[in-house]
Amino acid sequence: MNRTGRKSSSQCLLDIKKVVDQARPCKDEIDSDKIEEFEVRFDKIIAEGLELNPPPQKEPGKRGGVKQSPPKNLLDRLKGHKREVLEFMYDFDVPFDNNQAERDVRMMKLRQKISGTFRTAVGADVFCGILLGIYLPCERTGVVCAWRGSVYAIWL
């Protein structure tokens, strides 16, 4: 996938996101004509990318499979998982990106990296209970929440 291919595929996804964001307040789906138009555009971009990144030729006398380039692997994945990649276009409940999910896991992984692991399963359960039950909901709603001694203090 060359630079223009990356730009066009990114632009295609951003155009779909824009249409979804505009339709979300008043509808729960995009018109089927618009969906078909975006699918054809996505397929065309993938086809152009595959044309620019053909599979490597197998050398005579060598055994095993031939290693493909990273762009070719990405294009194969995008082609094979088209429905999942474009799921945010079909179902408005699916977010365009997974940034929130990554932020939710970040504190747990940071704690695990610093200490190496949790000493007991009970300790991990308590940490998850605090994280998922108190801290994340407060953070999402804008409520100030801080650790004070042995309890969480919450300011509204």
Helices and strands as residue ranges (DSSP letters): H 3-23, H 32-52, H 70-80, H 82-85, H 87-90, H 99-115, H 121-130, I 131-135, H 136-141, E 144-148, E 151-155
